[in-house]
Amino acid sequence: MKNVLTIVLGATAAAVAVAQPTIGPASYGAIGDTLFFQAVIFSSVSPGASGANVTWDFSGAVDDGNPSIGPYLSPTATPYASDFPEATLATQSLTSDAYAYYKVTSAKAELLGTKSSIYSIIFDDPETLNEFPSTFNTTHSDYFHANGVTSGSFERMGTNLVTADAYGTLITPAGTFPNCLRFHYTQDFMDTFPILEVASYYTSNAYSWIAPSYPGTLMSISTLTTTIPGFPPYDMDFAGYNSSPKPITGINSVSRLRFVAAPNPAADFVLLQWPADAEAERIQVWNALGDMVISESVQGTDNVEIDIRRLPAGCYHVVLQANTESRSLRLVKAG
């Protein structure tokens, strides 16, 4: 399923032509990156125009709740890695125990499946999300097939059409991003439940804005329409933006922003350490609701001990920020 953002957009042709962006695998994110994604009120946005040298002004988007945090993980560090042996990248939901698994190569990015303690979907014919390199007017279509389990077993099959339909300058509440490529995803699929002898039909219409110099999606707008025979269709709308984008440090550079936490799990104090030359600036701790519960400046040091005694037991994300990048790890507060 694709989630898409709509923003009330004043899209106009730029007076000065912008170089056409090229999107490769580095723009998809790497292990250790963290995506802060802020949902907005869907009626405050719309996807705007397609074409060359477009300006999309979403600065008036109205935030809806707290941002969610999406850390990019090594699949081997997750509990369901054995079900996705070809995965090169995983993402985790902070509000549940769900993980998504991807295979990102120099040629394409594929969704291999998702799994949690109560739900799973595993593709035997993966869903191709993007092919590389992607430039303006690049298009590809893909058939996908998966088997899943929720309250019962089901089969999913469908098609995905992806078109890079526009490029230009993106403006969000987080800043101005020139040289963005917009992808339009049109997806049709169905889930069949053999035991129940029923099927659900879905149509997704989604847009994502990606820039070569930033990992992950900068903005997204989507509508998913669900149709179940005997019931009226209904829509699920979503819109949001990356609220704390950090530029890619460079394909050939070696990031120094790595850190560890000990002990983990912990009940009272946690020592965080990182290389002395990492130029770290701030430590933040976020809870499962997207609330920042701890924020401390760490400039000029390579470690900090944080007091978590007042925090309720559960899972948290610790984010280490520097000037040009951020890294995160999962912290468990013991009861």
C-alpha positions as YAML, in Angstrom:
chain: A
units: angstrom
residues:
- id: 1
  name: MET
  ca: [0.00, 0.00, 0.00]
- id: 2
  name: LYS
  ca: [1.20, 3.48, -0.79]
- id: 3
  name: ASN
  ca: [0.48, 6.48, 1.39]
- id: 4
  name: VAL
  ca: [0.31, 9.85, -0.37]
- id: 5
  name: LEU
  ca: [0.22, 13.54, 0.77]
- id: 6
  name: THR
  ca: [-1.86, 16.30, -0.86]
- id: 7
  name: ILE
  ca: [-0.93, 19.93, -0.40]
- id: 8
  name: VAL
  ca: [-2.60, 23.16, -1.60]
- id: 9
  name: LEU
  ca: [0.10, 23.90, -4.05]
- id: 10
  name: GLY
  ca: [0.88, 26.95, -6.09]
- id: 11
  name: ALA
  ca: [2.82, 25.22, -8.83]
- id: 12
  name: THR
  ca: [4.29, 27.55, -11.42]
- id: 13
  name: ALA
  ca: [6.90, 27.20, -14.11]
- id: 14
  name: ALA
  ca: [10.26, 28.47, -12.90]
- id: 15
  name: ALA
  ca: [11.72, 31.41, -14.73]
- id: 16
  name: VAL
  ca: [15.14, 29.79, -14.69]
- id: 17
  name: ALA
  ca: [15.48, 26.17, -15.71]
- id: 18
  name: VAL
  ca: [16.60, 23.73, -13.02]
- id: 19
  name: ALA
  ca: [18.96, 20.87, -13.81]
- id: 20
  name: GLN
  ca: [17.06, 17.62, -14.03]
- id: 21
  name: PRO
  ca: [17.69, 15.49, -10.92]
- id: 22
  name: THR
  ca: [18.76, 11.86, -11.05]
- id: 23
  name: ILE
  ca: [17.71, 9.56, -8.23]
- id: 24
  name: GLY
  ca: [19.83, 6.54, -7.30]
- id: 25
  name: PRO
  ca: [19.96, 4.05, -4.42]
- id: 26
  name: ALA
  ca: [21.73, 6.51, -2.08]
- id: 27
  name: SER
  ca: [18.55, 8.62, -2.05]
- id: 28
  name: TYR
  ca: [16.64, 5.69, -0.62]
- id: 29
  name: GLY
  ca: [18.33, 5.85, 2.78]
- id: 30
  name: ALA
  ca: [21.01, 3.79, 4.46]
- id: 31
  name: ILE
  ca: [21.37, 1.83, 7.68]
- id: 32
  name: GLY
  ca: [21.63, 4.31, 10.56]
- id: 33
  name: ASP
  ca: [19.60, 7.08, 8.92]
- id: 34
  name: THR
  ca: [16.51, 8.34, 10.74]
- id: 35
  name: LEU
  ca: [13.39, 9.76, 9.09]
- id: 36
  name: PHE
  ca: [11.25, 12.18, 11.12]
- id: 37
  name: PHE
  ca: [7.92, 12.27, 9.29]
- id: 38
  name: GLN
  ca: [5.29, 14.82, 10.23]
- id: 39
  name: ALA
  ca: [1.69, 14.11, 9.18]
- id: 40
  name: VAL
  ca: [-0.38, 17.10, 8.03]
- id: 41
  name: ILE
  ca: [-4.09, 17.71, 7.71]
- id: 42
  name: PHE
  ca: [-4.99, 16.25, 4.34]
- id: 43
  name: SER
  ca: [-7.31, 19.09, 3.33]
- id: 44
  name: SER
  ca: [-4.42, 21.59, 3.72]
- id: 45
  name: VAL
  ca: [-2.51, 20.16, 0.73]
- id: 46
  name: SER
  ca: [-2.87, 18.95, -2.87]
- id: 47
  name: PRO
  ca: [-0.26, 17.35, -5.17]
- id: 48
  name: GLY
  ca: [-0.13, 20.18, -7.71]
- id: 49
  name: ALA
  ca: [1.18, 20.24, -11.24]
- id: 50
  name: SER
  ca: [3.36, 17.84, -13.17]
- id: 51
  name: GLY
  ca: [6.04, 18.81, -15.69]
- id: 52
  name: ALA
  ca: [9.43, 20.53, -15.73]
- id: 53
  name: ASN
  ca: [10.70, 23.29, -13.44]
- id: 54
  name: VAL
  ca: [7.68, 23.23, -11.13]
- id: 55
  name: THR
  ca: [7.58, 24.95, -7.73]
- id: 56
  name: TRP
  ca: [5.45, 23.18, -5.11]
- id: 57
  name: ASP
  ca: [4.79, 25.44, -2.13]
- id: 58
  name: PHE
  ca: [3.54, 23.34, 0.81]
- id: 59
  name: SER
  ca: [4.71, 25.81, 3.45]
- id: 60
  name: GLY
  ca: [1.10, 26.30, 4.53]
- id: 61
  name: ALA
  ca: [0.56, 22.64, 5.42]
- id: 62
  name: VAL
  ca: [-1.02, 22.24, 8.86]
- id: 63
  name: ASP
  ca: [0.66, 19.71, 11.17]
- id: 64
  name: ASP
  ca: [-1.51, 16.88, 12.46]
- id: 65
  name: GLY
  ca: [-0.17, 15.37, 15.70]
- id: 66
  name: ASN
  ca: [3.43, 14.53, 16.53]
- id: 67
  name: PRO
  ca: [6.05, 13.33, 14.04]
- id: 68
  name: SER
  ca: [6.71, 9.62, 13.71]
- id: 69
  name: ILE
  ca: [10.26, 8.30, 13.69]
- id: 70
  name: GLY
  ca: [11.43, 5.76, 11.15]
- id: 71
  name: PRO
  ca: [14.92, 4.39, 11.80]
- id: 72
  name: TYR
  ca: [16.70, 2.55, 8.98]
- id: 73
  name: LEU
  ca: [18.06, -0.72, 10.37]
- id: 74
  name: SER
  ca: [20.23, -3.64, 9.40]
- id: 75
  name: PRO
  ca: [17.85, -6.54, 8.74]
- id: 76
  name: THR
  ca: [20.02, -8.81, 10.89]
- id: 77
  name: ALA
  ca: [19.26, -6.57, 13.89]
- id: 78
  name: THR
  ca: [15.52, -7.27, 13.62]
- id: 79
  name: PRO
  ca: [13.48, -10.23, 14.94]
- id: 80
  name: TYR
  ca: [12.12, -11.40, 11.56]
- id: 81
  name: ALA
  ca: [15.31, -11.31, 9.48]
- id: 82
  name: SER
  ca: [15.18, -15.06, 8.76]
- id: 83
  name: ASP
  ca: [11.94, -14.58, 6.80]
- id: 84
  name: PHE
  ca: [13.62, -12.05, 4.49]
- id: 85
  name: PRO
  ca: [17.12, -13.40, 3.72]
- id: 86
  name: GLU
  ca: [17.64, -11.09, 0.72]
- id: 87
  name: ALA
  ca: [16.79, -7.88, 2.60]
- id: 88
  name: THR
  ca: [19.45, -5.16, 2.69]
- id: 89
  name: LEU
  ca: [17.46, -2.59, 4.67]
- id: 90
  name: ALA
  ca: [14.68, -2.64, 7.27]
- id: 91
  name: THR
  ca: [12.48, -0.02, 8.88]
- id: 92
  name: GLN
  ca: [10.65, -0.23, 12.20]
- id: 93
  name: SER
  ca: [7.38, 1.24, 13.40]
- id: 94
  name: LEU
  ca: [7.87, 2.94, 16.77]
- id: 95
  name: THR
  ca: [4.18, 2.55, 17.63]
- id: 96
  name: SER
  ca: [4.10, -1.25, 17.16]
- id: 97
  name: ASP
  ca: [6.42, -4.22, 16.71]
- id: 98
  name: ALA
  ca: [6.05, -4.14, 12.90]
- id: 99
  name: TYR
  ca: [9.05, -4.16, 10.56]
- id: 100
  name: ALA
  ca: [9.25, -3.62, 6.79]
- id: 101
  name: TYR
  ca: [12.00, -5.24, 4.71]
- id: 102
  name: TYR
  ca: [13.55, -3.96, 1.49]
- id: 103
  name: LYS
  ca: [16.13, -5.05, -1.05]
- id: 104
  name: VAL
  ca: [17.99, -2.04, -2.44]
- id: 105
  name: THR
  ca: [20.53, -2.56, -5.22]
- id: 106
  name: SER
  ca: [22.13, -0.37, -7.86]
- id: 107
  name: ALA
  ca: [19.25, -1.31, -10.18]
- id: 108
  name: LYS
  ca: [16.11, -0.98, -8.05]
- id: 109
  name: ALA
  ca: [14.42, -0.85, -4.65]
- id: 110
  name: GLU
  ca: [11.98, -3.63, -3.80]
- id: 111
  name: LEU
  ca: [9.58, -4.25, -0.93]
- id: 112
  name: LEU
  ca: [10.04, -7.83, 0.28]
- id: 113
  name: GLY
  ca: [7.33, -7.74, 2.95]
- id: 114
  name: THR
  ca: [6.26, -6.66, 6.42]
- id: 115
  name: LYS
  ca: [5.87, -8.61, 9.64]
- id: 116
  name: SER
  ca: [4.79, -8.12, 13.24]
- id: 117
  name: SER
  ca: [3.64, -10.38, 16.05]
- id: 118
  name: ILE
  ca: [0.06, -10.34, 14.68]
- id: 119
  name: TYR
  ca: [0.48, -9.76, 10.95]
- id: 120
  name: SER
  ca: [2.74, -10.80, 8.09]
- id: 121
  name: ILE
  ca: [2.93, -10.41, 4.34]
- id: 122
  name: ILE
  ca: [5.81, -11.98, 2.42]
- id: 123
  name: PHE
  ca: [6.28, -11.38, -1.30]
- id: 124
  name: ASP
  ca: [7.36, -14.23, -3.54]
- id: 125
  name: ASP
  ca: [7.28, -11.71, -6.41]
- id: 126
  name: PRO
  ca: [8.48, -8.49, -4.74]
- id: 127
  name: GLU
  ca: [6.95, -5.09, -5.31]
- id: 128
  name: THR
  ca: [9.36, -2.83, -7.22]
- id: 129
  name: LEU
  ca: [9.13, 0.65, -5.69]
- id: 130
  name: ASN
  ca: [11.70, 2.43, -7.88]
- id: 131
  name: GLU
  ca: [14.18, 1.59, -10.59]
- id: 132
  name: PHE
  ca: [17.59, 3.32, -10.79]
- id: 133
  name: PRO
  ca: [18.66, 5.65, -12.14]
- id: 134
  name: SER
  ca: [15.38, 7.56, -12.26]
- id: 135
  name: THR
  ca: [15.04, 10.88, -14.09]
- id: 136
  name: PHE
  ca: [12.18, 13.03, -15.39]
- id: 137
  name: ASN
  ca: [9.69, 10.93, -17.43]
- id: 138
  name: THR
  ca: [11.20, 7.63, -16.28]
- id: 139
  name: THR
  ca: [8.42, 5.06, -15.95]
- id: 140
  name: HIS
  ca: [8.10, 1.39, -15.06]
- id: 141
  name: SER
  ca: [5.33, -1.09, -14.32]
- id: 142
  name: ASP
  ca: [5.46, -4.10, -12.06]
- id: 143
  name: TYR
  ca: [3.36, -7.12, -11.10]
- id: 144
  name: PHE
  ca: [3.66, -8.34, -7.50]
- id: 145
  name: HIS
  ca: [2.38, -11.30, -5.51]
- id: 146
  name: ALA
  ca: [2.45, -12.13, -1.79]
- id: 147
  name: ASN
  ca: [0.97, -14.39, 0.83]
- id: 148
  name: GLY
  ca: [-0.07, -13.04, 4.20]
- id: 149
  name: VAL
  ca: [-1.51, -13.89, 7.57]
- id: 150
  name: THR
  ca: [-3.68, -11.72, 9.82]
- id: 151
  name: SER
  ca: [-6.88, -13.06, 11.40]
- id: 152
  name: GLY
  ca: [-6.66, -15.64, 8.60]
- id: 153
  name: SER
  ca: [-4.46, -16.37, 5.62]
- id: 154
  name: PHE
  ca: [-4.81, -14.28, 2.45]
- id: 155
  name: GLU
  ca: [-3.23, -13.83, -0.97]
- id: 156
  name: ARG
  ca: [-2.27, -10.46, -2.45]
- id: 157
  name: MET
  ca: [-1.66, -9.71, -6.11]
- id: 158
  name: GLY
  ca: [-1.58, -6.52, -8.12]
- id: 159
  name: THR
  ca: [0.20, -4.06, -10.37]
- id: 160
  name: ASN
  ca: [2.19, -0.90, -9.74]
- id: 161
  name: LEU
  ca: [2.84, 1.88, -12.27]
- id: 162
  name: VAL
  ca: [5.54, 4.39, -11.31]
- id: 163
  name: THR
  ca: [6.24, 7.58, -13.28]
- id: 164
  name: ALA
  ca: [8.68, 10.37, -12.48]
- id: 165
  name: ASP
  ca: [6.18, 12.97, -13.68]
- id: 166
  name: ALA
  ca: [7.76, 16.23, -12.52]
- id: 167
  name: TYR
  ca: [10.85, 17.97, -11.17]
- id: 168
  name: GLY
  ca: [11.57, 21.33, -9.60]
- id: 169
  name: THR
  ca: [11.64, 23.04, -6.20]
- id: 170
  name: LEU
  ca: [9.81, 21.69, -3.16]
- id: 171
  name: ILE
  ca: [8.90, 23.99, -0.26]
- id: 172
  name: THR
  ca: [7.70, 22.44, 3.02]
- id: 173
  name: PRO
  ca: [7.53, 23.73, 6.61]
- id: 174
  name: ALA
  ca: [11.00, 22.15, 7.01]
- id: 175
  name: GLY
  ca: [12.64, 24.25, 4.29]
- id: 176
  name: THR
  ca: [13.20, 24.72, 0.55]
- id: 177
  name: PHE
  ca: [14.58, 21.85, -1.52]
- id: 178
  name: PRO
  ca: [15.62, 22.53, -5.12]
- id: 179
  name: ASN
  ca: [16.26, 19.80, -7.66]
- id: 180
  name: CYS
  ca: [13.50, 17.43, -6.46]
- id: 181
  name: LEU
  ca: [12.01, 14.64, -8.54]
- id: 182
  name: ARG
  ca: [8.35, 13.74, -8.01]
- id: 183
  name: PHE
  ca: [7.15, 10.15, -8.39]
- id: 184
  name: HIS
  ca: [3.53, 9.29, -9.14]
- id: 185
  name: TYR
  ca: [2.50, 5.79, -8.00]
- id: 186
  name: THR
  ca: [-0.69, 4.20, -9.32]
- id: 187
  name: GLN
  ca: [-1.43, 0.85, -7.77]
- id: 188
  name: ASP
  ca: [-4.25, -1.68, -8.13]
- id: 189
  name: PHE
  ca: [-4.30, -4.86, -6.05]
- id: 190
  name: MET
  ca: [-6.57, -7.32, -4.31]
- id: 191
  name: ASP
  ca: [-6.51, -9.46, -1.19]
- id: 192
  name: THR
  ca: [-8.39, -12.75, -1.29]
- id: 193
  name: PHE
  ca: [-9.33, -14.71, 1.84]
- id: 194
  name: PRO
  ca: [-10.01, -18.33, 0.78]
- id: 195
  name: ILE
  ca: [-11.64, -19.43, 4.05]
- id: 196
  name: LEU
  ca: [-14.02, -16.47, 4.08]
- id: 197
  name: GLU
  ca: [-14.56, -16.64, 0.31]
- id: 198
  name: VAL
  ca: [-14.26, -12.88, 0.11]
- id: 199
  name: ALA
  ca: [-11.91, -10.40, -1.59]
- id: 200
  name: SER
  ca: [-10.96, -6.79, -0.96]
- id: 201
  name: TYR
  ca: [-9.97, -4.48, -3.82]
- id: 202
  name: TYR
  ca: [-7.64, -1.50, -3.50]
- id: 203
  name: THR
  ca: [-6.60, 1.45, -5.66]
- id: 204
  name: SER
  ca: [-3.78, 3.69, -4.49]
- id: 205
  name: ASN
  ca: [-2.90, 7.08, -5.96]
- id: 206
  name: ALA
  ca: [0.27, 8.48, -4.39]
- id: 207
  name: TYR
  ca: [2.97, 11.10, -4.89]
- id: 208
  name: SER
  ca: [6.44, 11.25, -3.34]
- id: 209
  name: TRP
  ca: [9.09, 13.96, -3.62]
- id: 210
  name: ILE
  ca: [12.75, 12.84, -3.47]
- id: 211
  name: ALA
  ca: [15.97, 14.84, -3.85]
- id: 212
  name: PRO
  ca: [19.38, 13.37, -4.77]
- id: 213
  name: SER
  ca: [21.07, 15.02, -1.78]
- id: 214
  name: TYR
  ca: [18.68, 13.75, 0.93]
- id: 215
  name: PRO
  ca: [17.92, 10.20, 2.08]
- id: 216
  name: GLY
  ca: [14.30, 9.11, 2.00]
- id: 217
  name: THR
  ca: [11.13, 10.92, 1.03]
- id: 218
  name: LEU
  ca: [10.85, 14.67, 1.64]
- id: 219
  name: MET
  ca: [7.08, 14.82, 1.09]
- id: 220
  name: SER
  ca: [4.30, 12.34, 0.43]
- id: 221
  name: ILE
  ca: [0.60, 12.54, -0.48]
- id: 222
  name: SER
  ca: [-1.68, 9.53, -0.98]
- id: 223
  name: THR
  ca: [-5.21, 8.22, -1.19]
- id: 224
  name: LEU
  ca: [-6.02, 4.53, -0.82]
- id: 225
  name: THR
  ca: [-9.52, 3.49, -1.91]
- id: 226
  name: THR
  ca: [-10.84, 0.18, -0.53]
- id: 227
  name: THR
  ca: [-13.78, -1.67, -2.06]
- id: 228
  name: ILE
  ca: [-15.41, -4.72, -0.44]
- id: 229
  name: PRO
  ca: [-18.35, -6.26, -2.29]
- id: 230
  name: GLY
  ca: [-21.62, -5.34, -0.59]
- id: 231
  name: PHE
  ca: [-20.18, -2.21, 1.06]
- id: 232
  name: PRO
  ca: [-19.59, 1.34, -0.24]
- id: 233
  name: PRO
  ca: [-15.97, 2.23, -1.13]
- id: 234
  name: TYR
  ca: [-14.03, 4.26, 1.41]
- id: 235
  name: ASP
  ca: [-10.84, 6.32, 1.24]
- id: 236
  name: MET
  ca: [-7.81, 6.51, 3.50]
- id: 237
  name: ASP
  ca: [-5.96, 9.79, 2.94]
- id: 238
  name: PHE
  ca: [-2.47, 10.64, 4.13]
- id: 239
  name: ALA
  ca: [-0.09, 13.57, 3.75]
- id: 240
  name: GLY
  ca: [3.19, 14.39, 5.47]
- id: 241
  name: TYR
  ca: [6.73, 15.71, 5.18]
- id: 242
  name: ASN
  ca: [10.20, 14.99, 6.52]
- id: 243
  name: SER
  ca: [10.38, 17.43, 9.43]
- id: 244
  name: SER
  ca: [14.12, 17.08, 10.07]
- id: 245
  name: PRO
  ca: [15.91, 16.28, 6.79]
- id: 246
  name: LYS
  ca: [19.66, 15.72, 6.91]
- id: 247
  name: PRO
  ca: [21.74, 15.79, 3.68]
- id: 248
  name: ILE
  ca: [23.54, 12.67, 2.51]
- id: 249
  name: THR
  ca: [27.13, 12.93, 3.71]
- id: 250
  name: GLY
  ca: [28.53, 11.53, 0.45]
- id: 251
  name: ILE
  ca: [28.50, 8.16, -1.23]
- id: 252
  name: ASN
  ca: [32.24, 7.71, -0.79]
- id: 253
  name: SER
  ca: [32.50, 9.21, 2.69]
- id: 254
  name: VAL
  ca: [32.63, 7.19, 5.89]
- id: 255
  name: SER
  ca: [30.26, 8.49, 8.53]
- id: 256
  name: ARG
  ca: [31.75, 9.04, 11.99]
- id: 257
  name: LEU
  ca: [28.34, 9.43, 13.58]
- id: 258
  name: ARG
  ca: [27.96, 6.03, 15.22]
- id: 259
  name: PHE
  ca: [27.07, 5.50, 18.86]
- id: 260
  name: VAL
  ca: [26.28, 2.82, 21.41]
- id: 261
  name: ALA
  ca: [24.15, 2.63, 24.56]
- id: 262
  name: ALA
  ca: [24.97, 0.58, 27.64]
- id: 263
  name: PRO
  ca: [23.30, -1.04, 29.37]
- id: 264
  name: ASN
  ca: [20.40, -1.73, 27.03]
- id: 265
  name: PRO
  ca: [17.82, -2.63, 28.34]
- id: 266
  name: ALA
  ca: [18.25, -0.27, 31.26]
- id: 267
  name: ALA
  ca: [16.20, 0.78, 34.29]
- id: 268
  name: ASP
  ca: [17.87, 3.94, 35.59]
- id: 269
  name: PHE
  ca: [20.91, 5.36, 33.75]
- id: 270
  name: VAL
  ca: [22.27, 4.80, 30.23]
- id: 271
  name: LEU
  ca: [25.73, 5.73, 29.00]
- id: 272
  name: LEU
  ca: [25.83, 6.87, 25.35]
- id: 273
  name: GLN
  ca: [29.21, 6.97, 23.61]
- id: 274
  name: TRP
  ca: [30.42, 7.95, 20.11]
- id: 275
  name: PRO
  ca: [33.77, 8.70, 18.37]
- id: 276
  name: ALA
  ca: [35.49, 11.87, 19.54]
- id: 277
  name: ASP
  ca: [35.66, 13.24, 15.97]
- id: 278
  name: ALA
  ca: [31.93, 12.74, 15.28]
- id: 279
  name: GLU
  ca: [31.11, 16.43, 15.96]
- id: 280
  name: ALA
  ca: [27.87, 15.45, 17.71]
- id: 281
  name: GLU
  ca: [25.56, 18.26, 18.80]
- id: 282
  name: ARG
  ca: [22.46, 16.91, 20.57]
- id: 283
  name: ILE
  ca: [20.89, 13.75, 22.00]
- id: 284
  name: GLN
  ca: [17.12, 13.29, 21.84]
- id: 285
  name: VAL
  ca: [14.93, 10.49, 23.23]
- id: 286
  name: TRP
  ca: [11.50, 9.88, 21.67]
- id: 287
  name: ASN
  ca: [8.68, 7.72, 23.00]
- id: 288
  name: ALA
  ca: [6.19, 5.53, 21.11]
- id: 289
  name: LEU
  ca: [3.71, 8.40, 20.75]
- id: 290
  name: GLY
  ca: [6.23, 10.58, 18.93]
- id: 291
  name: ASP
  ca: [6.89, 12.80, 21.96]
- id: 292
  name: MET
  ca: [10.43, 14.00, 22.64]
- id: 293
  name: VAL
  ca: [10.99, 13.17, 26.31]
- id: 294
  name: ILE
  ca: [14.71, 14.02, 26.66]
- id: 295
  name: SER
  ca: [16.87, 16.57, 24.82]
- id: 296
  name: GLU
  ca: [20.45, 17.40, 25.81]
- id: 297
  name: SER
  ca: [23.28, 19.31, 24.15]
- id: 298
  name: VAL
  ca: [26.41, 17.16, 23.76]
- id: 299
  name: GLN
  ca: [28.72, 19.55, 21.90]
- id: 300
  name: GLY
  ca: [32.39, 19.11, 22.69]
- id: 301
  name: THR
  ca: [32.08, 15.66, 24.27]
- id: 302
  name: ASP
  ca: [32.05, 12.04, 23.16]
- id: 303
  name: ASN
  ca: [29.66, 10.64, 25.78]
- id: 304
  name: VAL
  ca: [26.73, 11.46, 28.00]
- id: 305
  name: GLU
  ca: [24.87, 9.63, 30.75]
- id: 306
  name: ILE
  ca: [21.11, 10.09, 30.64]
- id: 307
  name: ASP
  ca: [18.70, 9.54, 33.49]
- id: 308
  name: ILE
  ca: [15.68, 7.47, 32.40]
- id: 309
  name: ARG
  ca: [14.29, 6.64, 35.85]
- id: 310
  name: ARG
  ca: [11.18, 8.79, 35.33]
- id: 311
  name: LEU
  ca: [10.32, 7.21, 31.96]
- id: 312
  name: PRO
  ca: [7.66, 4.47, 31.79]
- id: 313
  name: ALA
  ca: [8.83, 1.00, 30.77]
- id: 314
  name: GLY
  ca: [8.76, 0.43, 27.02]
- id: 315
  name: CYS
  ca: [10.63, 1.08, 23.77]
- id: 316
  name: TYR
  ca: [12.24, 4.41, 22.89]
- id: 317
  name: HIS
  ca: [14.38, 5.80, 20.09]
- id: 318
  name: VAL
  ca: [17.57, 7.67, 20.94]
- id: 319
  name: VAL
  ca: [18.68, 10.07, 18.21]
- id: 320
  name: LEU
  ca: [22.21, 11.51, 18.02]
- id: 321
  name: GLN
  ca: [22.31, 14.66, 15.87]
- id: 322
  name: ALA
  ca: [25.23, 16.37, 14.18]
- id: 323
  name: ASN
  ca: [25.35, 19.29, 11.78]
- id: 324
  name: THR
  ca: [24.76, 17.27, 8.60]
- id: 325
  name: GLU
  ca: [23.34, 13.93, 9.71]
- id: 326
  name: SER
  ca: [21.66, 11.99, 12.48]
- id: 327
  name: ARG
  ca: [21.74, 8.40, 13.73]
- id: 328
  name: SER
  ca: [19.39, 6.47, 15.97]
- id: 329
  name: LEU
  ca: [19.20, 3.36, 18.08]
- id: 330
  name: ARG
  ca: [16.45, 1.54, 19.94]
- id: 331
  name: LEU
  ca: [16.49, 1.72, 23.75]
- id: 332
  name: VAL
  ca: [14.42, -0.51, 26.01]
- id: 333
  name: LYS
  ca: [13.42, 0.90, 29.40]
- id: 334
  name: ALA
  ca: [13.05, -2.02, 31.80]
- id: 335
  name: GLY
  ca: [10.18, -2.09, 34.26]
...
